[in-house]
């Protein structure tokens, strides 16, 4: 089994799409390499920012394979393998393990709402048991506003007890820091990654393993300065960039800004059902991004 080594600044890396809305592997790999070279300790591939649930099973497998074939360091990458159908989650998790990803990030099965913890436990049981021959570390993806289902702290503790060594961490995108701290206290080696870079200096104390952030696609260098040296000015600038997207569609906003940063309009494309960032919002985000870079980066 891969070692539980993921920590620090992790970008929830965007997935480029082509004119048909299918994944564009070449652009995606290029961005991944750029981020790993300019501040990211690791990447979360095919998460929410990566539009995973907008792609078919085969498309998701193909994106994973492209990362492997490009020679990217998979020991620094976790990949989203959750799906509404347990069989699909098993297939994706198995593929991730075969390729050598450092971890599988698993959303709860998100169609049926209000299901009991017993049902969620059975879903994880299925994935764990059917991937036991290649036991990739599992990270739980807690994002109730999007998935409609929480990984309750008591359920996490139950899963840790029932599947020792397999359930190693959690990405918490709830925005509820009380939950994040409670989850982090379940076990000394249980790694919790809040979804905002705003926690990075606090995380240096060891309470959190780092962050997994969508906007680390845009500010990874600033995040890394905060993480490695406690640079408060760099963190302030990173958070200012994140706040440019408050109240706006985050995924399309990140991708529109990537198009500006990399001078590549194709990055602004999103897969259905997402819609492109509006022209007015793009103008605001790009101006704010450039101004923050000009004023705050030494």
Secondary structure, 3 states (H helix, E strand, C coil): CCCCCCCEEEEECCCCECCCCCECHHHHHHHHHHHHHCCCCEEEECCCCCCHHHCCHHHHHHHHHHHHHCCCCHHHEEEECCCCCHHHHHHHHHHHHHHCCCEEEEECCCCCCCCCHHHHHHHHHHHHHHCHHHCCCEEEEECHHHHCCCCCHHHHHHHHHHCCCCEEEEEECCCCHHHHHHHHCCCCCCEEEECCHHHHHHHCCCCCCEEEECCHHHHHHHHHHHHHHCCHHHHHHHHHHHHCCCCCCHHHHHHHHHHHHCCCHHHHCCCCCCCCCCHHHHHHHHHHHHHHHHHHCC
